[in-house]
Amino acid sequence: MTTLVPILGDQLSRNLASLDGCDKAGAVVLMMEVWDETTYVRHHKQKIVLILSAMRHFAAELEAQGWRVDYVRLDDPANSGSFTGEVARAVERHAAERVRVVEPGEWRVAEMMAGWKDSLGVPVEILTDDRFLCSKEEFYAWAQGRDRLLMENFYRDMRVRTGLLMNADKPEGGQWNYDKENRAGPDLFLAAPPVAGFPPDKITRDVIALVEARFGNHFGSLERFRWPVTAKQAGKALDKFIVERLPEFGRYQDAMKWGKDDLFHSLLSTSINLGLLDPLEVCRRAERAYRERKVPLNAAEGFIRQIIGWREYIRGMYWYEMPGLREANALQADRPLPEFYWTGETKMRCMADCVRSTRDNAHAHHIQRLMVLGNFALLAGVIPQELEDWFLVVYADAYEWVELPNVAAMALWADKGRLASKPYAASGNYINKMSDYCGACHYDVNKKTGERACPFNPLYWHFLVRHRKLLENNHRIGRVYGTWDKMEPAKRQAYLDSAEAVLGELVPAAKGWARC
């Protein structure tokens, strides 16, 4: 009996459930580079190179381990261009009698895969993706009967379940969360060690040439491509992060500094999301560094929380809220995405730097994404689906399961607070506190209204006024309306007029940047 084992581009794990226990002699591993997946949004060029190169390296590793691999390249003339088409061709080509595959990460692919049994005419076994620490079914069970699906509660359960940073049944240090110690702005002379980088080998150079030829008009630059594309490289990147960056990661994880694109961040999310690194092992390495007194508790806890807390929670919320989350727009936002999200051509220094880093690196860290890029879109009332598409396009670690809840629910509050208890709306004061962007900016962060006032300042109040009916009873943000009500009418009007001036100058992005 021949078993066809399709492996998707983000399933590049040696211990993948579909490979575990599978007889090599009777199996054919199918890996597919397909047009549909490279163009369903117009992905950043680095993202396409990363995935295709990692796939090709992984296929070579499997062959070296004795697996029979059927690898369909993007430029194969017979390539059908879709997962379903390539699986069907492979079933026929190998006379496969069954298909064994791990569940996909995205809703649209799951819908596609659900139809394989009927369309292929052979049994299809869809296995749970056990690389995640909390299965979809376990998350559903956790969520049932709860009035509020708070990440913090989920995170604490995951700490107990994994035993990470636990002292018997108590959290290490007596607290679950050390976030208050992780909010330092950038020091004037703050400098982080260089991030691990891996110059492209021949396989990657071949993919770069392919991408430049076929996707040369996609967003982004390939000049600084240095992402890990193998498990060995990802392991080296993890080693370097644990030793050189994790000690200061906690304190400065929210800081932003002009021209310093990653500070103490790990840049391991691409490797974890591709399957090159095991998330639990990554967390154990951070815990071990703390136990060996090489990193402080706030750094280890903050890093581990991002993985077993936020990453697992976001994935659970994605499946729990789909398919409705894709269309969510609780604030009825209707403004097109501004053009400068693609060009970076804006006098707002924070926005320009975040877009530049995104273009050059296919990366910006979480505060840049949430509190600059996401915050502006929230305040301006950008259509959620347009910002969601932008995030999905531009970041190398972005897959819909992680991108959509973070953008729709966290950044834009489009789900009306099912994930985040309040909108993450902020004026220029927050950006000034957490960055060095404002000092040399064209705009004055201390000026609230009028010409050259920081656009975030009037937009903040404009946003709150637009949505007062919905937000004034929110226990986390409602009290700010008391400040508004105490203002002189002329001052209130100046805020609204200044915001309208900012909004009136926004140029919509051209059609076709995100989706063909």
C-alpha positions, 0 to 999 in steps of 0.5 A: 500500500502506497501512502501519500504524505503531503507536507505543507510549507509551514510543516517543516518539522522532523517529528511531524505527526504524518511522518511519525510511525509512517513506513518509509518503504511504503510512503511518498512524501509530497511537497508542493510549491504552488502558484495559489499559495504564493499569490493569494496575497502578494507576499513580501519577496523575502517571505516567498524566498524563506518558505520556498528555500526552507521547503527545498532544504527540508526535502533534501534532509528527508531524502538524506534520511531515506524518505522518497520525496516527490517535490513539485517546483513552482516552475514545473510546466505540469504544476497545476498551481493548487494544493488540491490539483497537485495532491490529485496528480500525485495520487494518480502518479504514485497509485497511492491508496491513501493520503496521510496529512497534518491539519493545516494552519489556515481556515481556507486550506482546511476547507480545501482539505476537507474536500479531498476525500470526495475529490481524490477517491481514496481515504484521507487521514487528517492528523492533529498538528501536535506541534502546538501545545494546545489542540483546537479541541482543548482550546474549545473546551477551555473556552466553553462557559467562560464569559471572558476569554482572557489570555492571562487566564489561558497563559496561567493554565498553560504554565501549570500544564507545561510546568514552565517556570513553576515552583511546585504548584506556584509560579516562580518568583511568586508572580505569574506575569512580570510585564510591569518590569518589561516596559522600558523605553530606549536608552540613549546609547542602547545597542543590541548584539547583531542578530544571527544572519545566514548568507544565502547558499546555492539553494537559497540563491536559486530561489532568490533568482526565481522570486525576482523573475516571477515576483519582482513587482511584489513588495519588499527588498531581498538585499538583506535576506538572512533568515534561517532556512534549516533547523540547524540554522534556526538552532544556531539563531536560538543559541545566539539569542539565549546567550546574547539577547535574552538577558535584556529582552524583557526590559526592552521588549517594548522599546523602539529606536530609529534605525535599530530594527530588532533591538533585543528581539529574537526573530525566531518567530519565522523558524517556529512558525515554519516548524524549524524550531519546536516551541516547547523546546525554545521555552525550555531553553529560556527557562534553563537560562533562568535556572542557571542564573544567566538571564533575569526572571522577567526576561525569561517569563516575558519570552515564554509568555509570548510563546505558550501564552500569546502564540497558543492563545491567538491560534486557539482564538483564530479557530474559535472565531472563524470564519466570522473573524475575517469579516469583523468590523465592530467599529464600522471602519471604512477608510482605505489603507493609506498609501504610505503603508506601502511607500513609507513616504510620510513625515511621521518619523515613527510610521516611516521607520516601521514601514522601512524596516518592514520593507527591508526585513519583512519584519517589525517587532510587536510594539511597532506593529501594534502601537504604531502601524496598528494604532494609526489604522485604528485611530484613522478608521482603516477598513480591517480587511485592508490592514489584515491583507497588508500585515499578511503580505508584508511579514515573513512570520505572518500566516492567517492564523496568527495575523488575523486575530492580532490585527482584527481583534488586537489592533483594530478591536473589530471583534468588539472586545472578545479578545482585547478588553479595550482598544489599544488606542494611544496618542503620540505620548505613548510613542514618545515614551517608548521610542526615540522617534519623536525628537527629530520628527517633522511633527511636534509630539507635544503639540496637540492641535494645529499645523505640525501637531503630532497626528496621533494626538488629534486622531486619538480624541477623534477616535474616542468621540466617534465611538463614544456610545460604544466605549464610554462604559468600557471599564478600561477606557471609559474614564477618559471621557471625563477628561474630554468633557472638562475641556473647553468647547474651543479646545475640543473643536480644535482637536476634531478640526485637526484630526479631520485635516489629517484624515483629509490628507491621507492618500488611499493605496492603489488597488492591487498591492495586496491582492491581484 
